[in-house]
Amino acid sequence: MPKIKSHSGAKKRFEVTGTGKLRRAKAYKGHLNQHKDPARRRRHQGKGLVAKGDIGIVRKLLPHL
């Protein structure tokens, strides 16, 4: 039986929290920020959690987590 490989792109984009939840980067903060409200920029800071409906997909891409 061949080994199951993790998806290379997903490995770089997701991490597991201490309690086993999946953490992801937030969108809309990469560039063109000068015209965005400071509050809007703050909302997109840091990391978010993967939605319940998407957890199965990410788990399939990362079988060894």
MOPAC internal coordinates of N, CA, C and O (Angstrom, degrees):
PM7 1SCF
backbone

  N    0.0000 0     0.00 0     0.00 0    0    0    0
  C    1.4486 1     0.00 0     0.00 0    1    0    0
  C    1.5353 1   109.16 1     0.00 0    2    1    0
  O    1.2310 1   119.36 1   -51.20 1    3    2    1
  N    1.3458 1   118.83 1   128.80 1    3    2    1
  C    1.4665 1   119.75 1  -179.89 1    5    3    2
  C    1.5355 1   111.62 1   -73.19 1    6    5    3
  O    1.2310 1   121.75 1   -22.19 1    7    6    5
  N    1.3117 1   114.26 1   157.81 1    7    6    5
  C    1.4603 1   119.40 1   178.93 1    9    7    6
  C    1.5216 1   109.99 1   -72.62 1   10    9    7
  O    1.2310 1   120.49 1   -29.30 1   11   10    9
  N    1.3281 1   116.67 1   150.70 1   11   10    9
  C    1.4568 1   121.72 1   176.23 1   13   11   10
  C    1.5196 1   107.21 1   -88.18 1   14   13   11
  O    1.2310 1   120.72 1   -52.67 1   15   14   13
  N    1.3294 1   116.22 1   127.33 1   15   14   13
  C    1.4574 1   120.20 1  -179.91 1   17   15   14
  C    1.5230 1   110.97 1   -98.98 1   18   17   15
  O    1.2310 1   121.22 1   -34.13 1   19   18   17
  N    1.3181 1   115.27 1   145.87 1   19   18   17
  C    1.4651 1   120.90 1   174.33 1   21   19   18
  C    1.5208 1   108.47 1   -80.37 1   22   21   19
  O    1.2310 1   120.44 1   -28.52 1   23   22   21
  N    1.3145 1   116.77 1   151.48 1   23   22   21
  C    1.4607 1   122.47 1   177.75 1   25   23   22
  C    1.5265 1   108.59 1   -73.79 1   26   25   23
  O    1.2310 1   120.20 1   -56.83 1   27   26   25
  N    1.3289 1   117.23 1   123.17 1   27   26   25
  C    1.4710 1   121.55 1  -173.19 1   29   27   26
  C    1.5152 1   112.33 1   -61.70 1   30   29   27
  O    1.2310 1   120.20 1   139.82 1   31   30   29
  N    1.3350 1   117.23 1   -40.18 1   31   30   29
  C    1.4598 1   120.34 1  -179.88 1   33   31   30
  C    1.5191 1   111.58 1   -67.54 1   34   33   31
  O    1.2310 1   120.50 1   140.36 1   35   34   33
  N    1.3281 1   116.66 1   -39.64 1   35   34   33
  C    1.4699 1   120.94 1  -179.15 1   37   35   34
  C    1.5226 1   110.75 1   -68.18 1   38   37   35
  O    1.2310 1   120.09 1   145.49 1   39   38   37
  N    1.3200 1   117.43 1   -34.51 1   39   38   37
  C    1.4682 1   120.83 1   179.11 1   41   39   38
  C    1.5256 1   110.72 1   -57.83 1   42   41   39
  O    1.2310 1   121.04 1   143.87 1   43   42   41
  N    1.3504 1   115.62 1   -36.13 1   43   42   41
  C    1.4604 1   120.78 1  -176.65 1   45   43   42
  C    1.5249 1   112.27 1   -80.65 1   46   45   43
  O    1.2310 1   119.93 1   162.21 1   47   46   45
  N    1.3288 1   117.74 1   -17.79 1   47   46   45
  C    1.4619 1   120.96 1  -170.70 1   49   47   46
  C    1.5221 1   115.36 1  -106.78 1   50   49   47
  O    1.2310 1   119.83 1   161.33 1   51   50   49
  N    1.3126 1   117.93 1   -18.67 1   51   50   49
  C    1.4592 1   120.40 1  -175.85 1   53   51   50
  C    1.5232 1   110.77 1  -125.44 1   54   53   51
  O    1.2310 1   121.29 1   -30.69 1   55   54   53
  N    1.3418 1   115.14 1   149.31 1   55   54   53
  C    1.4699 1   120.07 1   173.91 1   57   55   54
  C    1.5213 1   108.18 1  -141.40 1   58   57   55
  O    1.2310 1   120.93 1   -21.06 1   59   58   57
  N    1.3111 1   115.84 1   158.94 1   59   58   57
  C    1.4579 1   121.22 1  -177.62 1   61   59   58
  C    1.5204 1   108.88 1  -100.04 1   62   61   59
  O    1.2310 1   120.48 1   -44.32 1   63   62   61
  N    1.3370 1   116.70 1   135.68 1   63   62   61
  C    1.4607 1   121.21 1   177.51 1   65   63   62
  C    1.5273 1   108.57 1   -79.37 1   66   65   63
  O    1.2310 1   120.91 1    -5.21 1   67   66   65
  N    1.2988 1   115.87 1   174.79 1   67   66   65
  C    1.4602 1   120.82 1   179.78 1   69   67   66
  C    1.5154 1   112.87 1   -63.11 1   70   69   67
  O    1.2310 1   120.43 1   151.55 1   71   70   69
  N    1.3362 1   116.79 1   -28.45 1   71   70   69
  C    1.4682 1   120.34 1  -179.39 1   73   71   70
  C    1.5202 1   112.36 1   -92.95 1   74   73   71
  O    1.2310 1   120.20 1  -176.05 1   75   74   73
  N    1.3385 1   117.22 1     3.95 1   75   74   73
  C    1.4620 1   120.52 1   175.73 1   77   75   74
  C    1.5160 1   115.15 1    94.11 1   78   77   75
  O    1.2310 1   119.74 1  -175.55 1   79   78   77
  N    1.3383 1   118.09 1     4.45 1   79   78   77
  C    1.4679 1   120.27 1   176.83 1   81   79   78
  C    1.5244 1   109.07 1   -81.01 1   82   81   79
  O    1.2310 1   120.79 1   -18.79 1   83   82   81
  N    1.3214 1   116.10 1   161.21 1   83   82   81
  C    1.4595 1   120.90 1   180.00 1   85   83   82
  C    1.5205 1   110.01 1   -99.14 1   86   85   83
  O    1.2310 1   120.89 1   -48.47 1   87   86   85
  N    1.3119 1   115.89 1   131.53 1   87   86   85
  C    1.4553 1   122.22 1  -178.96 1   89   87   86
  C    1.5205 1   108.74 1  -108.68 1   90   89   87
  O    1.2310 1   120.86 1   -35.57 1   91   90   89
  N    1.3426 1   115.96 1   144.43 1   91   90   89
  C    1.4529 1   121.96 1  -178.75 1   93   91   90
  C    1.5212 1   109.61 1  -137.15 1   94   93   91
  O    1.2310 1   120.64 1   -15.10 1   95   94   93
  N    1.3305 1   116.38 1   164.90 1   95   94   93
  C    1.4616 1   120.99 1   174.66 1   97   95   94
  C    1.5237 1   108.67 1   -81.80 1   98   97   95
  O    1.2310 1   120.45 1   -27.69 1   99   98   97
  N    1.3190 1   116.74 1   152.31 1   99   98   97
  C    1.4587 1   120.94 1   177.41 1  101   99   98
  C    1.5191 1   110.54 1   -90.43 1  102  101   99
  O    1.2310 1   120.92 1   -29.49 1  103  102  101
  N    1.3130 1   115.85 1   150.51 1  103  102  101
  C    1.4608 1   121.77 1  -178.66 1  105  103  102
  C    1.5294 1   111.08 1   -88.64 1  106  105  103
  O    1.2310 1   120.44 1    -8.43 1  107  106  105
  N    1.3285 1   116.77 1   171.57 1  107  106  105
  C    1.4784 1   125.43 1   172.27 1  109  107  106
  C    1.5159 1   114.33 1    70.22 1  110  109  107
  O    1.2310 1   119.49 1  -151.99 1  111  110  109
  N    1.3189 1   118.59 1    28.01 1  111  110  109
  C    1.4658 1   118.48 1   178.35 1  113  111  110
  C    1.5211 1   112.07 1  -128.04 1  114  113  111
  O    1.2310 1   119.84 1  -173.39 1  115  114  113
  N    1.3171 1   117.90 1     6.61 1  115  114  113
  C    1.4595 1   120.76 1  -171.85 1  117  115  114
  C    1.5138 1   114.66 1   -75.94 1  118  117  115
  O    1.2310 1   119.96 1   135.91 1  119  118  117
  N    1.3365 1   117.68 1   -44.09 1  119  118  117
  C    1.4645 1   120.54 1  -176.36 1  121  119  118
  C    1.5228 1   108.14 1  -155.71 1  122  121  119
  O    1.2310 1   120.60 1    -2.70 1  123  122  121
  N    1.3421 1   116.46 1   177.30 1  123  122  121
  C    1.4734 1   123.05 1  -176.58 1  125  123  122
  C    1.5259 1   111.08 1    57.17 1  126  125  123
  O    1.2310 1   120.54 1  -139.96 1  127  126  125
  N    1.3205 1   116.57 1    40.04 1  127  126  125
  C    1.4624 1   120.35 1  -176.86 1  129  127  126
  C    1.5273 1   113.32 1   -88.68 1  130  129  127
  O    1.2310 1   119.95 1   166.20 1  131  130  129
  N    1.3498 1   117.70 1   -13.80 1  131  130  129
  C    1.4628 1   118.60 1  -173.05 1  133  131  130
  C    1.5259 1   112.27 1   -65.72 1  134  133  131
  O    1.2310 1   119.40 1   153.18 1  135  134  133
  N    1.3284 1   118.75 1   -26.82 1  135  134  133
  C    1.4688 1   119.70 1  -179.37 1  137  135  134
  C    1.5344 1   112.06 1   -93.57 1  138  137  135
  O    1.2310 1   120.10 1   176.10 1  139  138  137
  N    1.3225 1   117.41 1    -3.90 1  139  138  137
  C    1.4656 1   120.03 1  -179.06 1  141  139  138
  C    1.5282 1   110.20 1   -86.79 1  142  141  139
  O    1.2310 1   121.53 1   -32.26 1  143  142  141
  N    1.3112 1   114.68 1   147.74 1  143  142  141
  C    1.4508 1   122.99 1   178.54 1  145  143  142
  C    1.5353 1   109.90 1   -60.24 1  146  145  143
  O    1.2310 1   118.93 1   -37.36 1  147  146  145
  N    1.3307 1   119.64 1   142.64 1  147  146  145
  C    1.4678 1   119.93 1   176.69 1  149  147  146
  C    1.5263 1   112.65 1   -58.39 1  150  149  147
  O    1.2310 1   120.21 1   143.96 1  151  150  149
  N    1.3394 1   117.21 1   -36.04 1  151  150  149
  C    1.4638 1   119.78 1   178.94 1  153  151  150
  C    1.5251 1   110.25 1   -65.04 1  154  153  151
  O    1.2310 1   120.92 1   141.42 1  155  154  153
  N    1.3161 1   115.85 1   -38.58 1  155  154  153
  C    1.4710 1   120.72 1   178.95 1  157  155  154
  C    1.5298 1   110.14 1   -65.81 1  158  157  155
  O    1.2310 1   120.83 1   140.15 1  159  158  157
  N    1.3320 1   116.02 1   -39.85 1  159  158  157
  C    1.4637 1   119.84 1   178.16 1  161  159  158
  C    1.5252 1   111.20 1   -65.19 1  162  161  159
  O    1.2310 1   120.41 1   140.64 1  163  162  161
  N    1.3246 1   116.81 1   -39.36 1  163  162  161
  C    1.4596 1   120.62 1   178.62 1  165  163  162
  C    1.5209 1   111.55 1   -65.42 1  166  165  163
  O    1.2310 1   120.15 1   142.09 1  167  166  165
  N    1.3209 1   117.31 1   -37.91 1  167  166  165
  C    1.4723 1   121.22 1   179.23 1  169  167  166
  C    1.5145 1   111.71 1   -61.69 1  170  169  167
  O    1.2310 1   120.57 1   151.73 1  171  170  169
  N    1.3252 1   116.52 1   -28.27 1  171  170  169
  C    1.4635 1   120.17 1  -178.45 1  173  171  170
  C    1.5219 1   112.92 1   -94.75 1  174  173  171
  O    1.2310 1   120.40 1  -173.36 1  175  174  173
  N    1.3350 1   116.84 1     6.64 1  175  174  173
  C    1.4683 1   120.35 1   177.37 1  177  175  174
  C    1.5236 1   110.19 1   -73.30 1  178  177  175
  O    1.2310 1   121.16 1   -19.36 1  179  178  177
  N    1.2965 1   115.39 1   160.64 1  179  178  177
  C    1.4604 1   120.53 1   170.14 1  181  179  178
  C    1.5149 1   113.92 1    70.40 1  182  181  179
  O    1.2310 1   120.90 1    25.81 1  183  182  181
  N    1.3100 1   115.88 1  -154.19 1  183  182  181
  C    1.4592 1   122.73 1  -175.48 1  185  183  182
  C    1.5176 1   109.80 1  -117.09 1  186  185  183
  O    1.2310 1   121.08 1   -23.78 1  187  186  185
  N    1.3343 1   115.54 1   156.22 1  187  186  185
  C    1.4518 1   121.66 1   174.27 1  189  187  186
  C    1.5146 1   109.12 1  -119.90 1  190  189  187
  O    1.2310 1   120.36 1    -3.83 1  191  190  189
  N    1.3166 1   116.91 1   176.17 1  191  190  189
  C    1.4601 1   121.21 1   177.41 1  193  191  190
  C    1.5195 1   109.64 1  -101.86 1  194  193  191
  O    1.2310 1   120.85 1   -30.49 1  195  194  193
  N    1.3045 1   115.98 1   149.51 1  195  194  193
  C    1.4626 1   121.36 1   177.67 1  197  195  194
  C    1.5273 1   108.10 1   -70.21 1  198  197  195
  O    1.2310 1   120.89 1   -42.51 1  199  198  197
  N    1.3329 1   115.91 1   137.49 1  199  198  197
  C    1.4670 1   121.38 1  -178.72 1  201  199  198
  C    1.5302 1   110.33 1   -66.02 1  202  201  199
  O    1.2310 1   121.33 1   -26.76 1  203  202  201
  N    1.3413 1   115.05 1   153.24 1  203  202  201
  C    1.4704 1   121.03 1  -177.88 1  205  203  202
  C    1.5232 1   111.94 1   -55.55 1  206  205  203
  O    1.2310 1   120.52 1   139.48 1  207  206  205
  N    1.3326 1   116.61 1   -40.52 1  207  206  205
  C    1.4537 1   120.51 1  -177.53 1  209  207  206
  C    1.5157 1   114.12 1   -68.98 1  210  209  207
  O    1.2310 1   120.01 1   160.07 1  211  210  209
  N    1.3270 1   117.59 1   -19.93 1  211  210  209
  C    1.4661 1   121.70 1  -177.22 1  213  211  210
  C    1.5195 1   113.52 1  -100.70 1  214  213  211
  O    1.2310 1   119.96 1   172.16 1  215  214  213
  N    1.3213 1   117.68 1    -7.84 1  215  214  213
  C    1.4657 1   120.43 1  -175.91 1  217  215  214
  C    1.5253 1   111.20 1   -60.61 1  218  217  215
  O    1.2310 1   120.17 1   139.04 1  219  218  217
  N    1.3285 1   117.29 1   -40.96 1  219  218  217
  C    1.4652 1   120.88 1  -179.79 1  221  219  218
  C    1.5127 1   112.88 1   -60.73 1  222  221  219
  O    1.2310 1   120.64 1   140.15 1  223  222  221
  N    1.3203 1   116.39 1   -39.85 1  223  222  221
  C    1.4652 1   121.46 1   179.77 1  225  223  222
  C    1.5210 1   110.13 1   -65.16 1  226  225  223
  O    1.2310 1   120.77 1   133.91 1  227  226  225
  N    1.3514 1   116.13 1   -46.09 1  227  226  225
  C    1.4564 1   120.03 1  -178.47 1  229  227  226
  C    1.5191 1   110.75 1   -66.91 1  230  229  227
  O    1.2310 1   120.04 1   141.67 1  231  230  229
  N    1.3150 1   117.53 1   -38.33 1  231  230  229
  C    1.4821 1   121.13 1   177.70 1  233  231  230
  C    1.5274 1   110.89 1   -62.57 1  234  233  231
  O    1.2310 1   120.64 1   144.67 1  235  234  233
  N    1.3198 1   116.38 1   -35.33 1  235  234  233
  C    1.4587 1   119.78 1   178.44 1  237  235  234
  C    1.5348 1   111.01 1   -68.11 1  238  237  235
  O    1.2310 1   121.05 1   144.14 1  239  238  237
  N    1.3392 1   115.60 1   -35.86 1  239  238  237
  C    1.4688 1   120.15 1   178.60 1  241  239  238
  C    1.5231 1   111.69 1   -73.46 1  242  241  239
  O    1.2310 1   120.69 1   151.96 1  243  242  241
  N    1.3416 1   116.28 1   -28.04 1  243  242  241
  C    1.4671 1   121.58 1  -177.46 1  245  243  242
  C    1.5300 1   108.80 1  -123.23 1  246  245  243
  O    1.2310 1   119.53 1  -104.45 1  247  246  245
  N    1.3252 1   118.51 1    75.55 1  247  246  245
  C    1.4520 1   120.68 1  -174.45 1  249  247  246
  C    1.5219 1   114.74 1   -68.26 1  250  249  247
  O    1.2310 1   119.69 1   161.91 1  251  250  249
  N    1.3276 1   118.20 1   -18.09 1  251  250  249
  C    1.4693 1   120.24 1  -173.98 1  253  251  250
  C    1.5229 1   112.86 1   -96.69 1  254  253  251
  O    1.2310 1   119.53 1  -167.64 1  255  254  253
  N    1.3368 1   118.51 1    12.36 1  255  254  253
  C    1.4701 1   120.30 1   178.87 1  257  255  254
  C    1.5107 1   110.75 1   -88.83 1  258  257  255
  O    1.2310 1   120.10 1   180.00 1  259  258  257

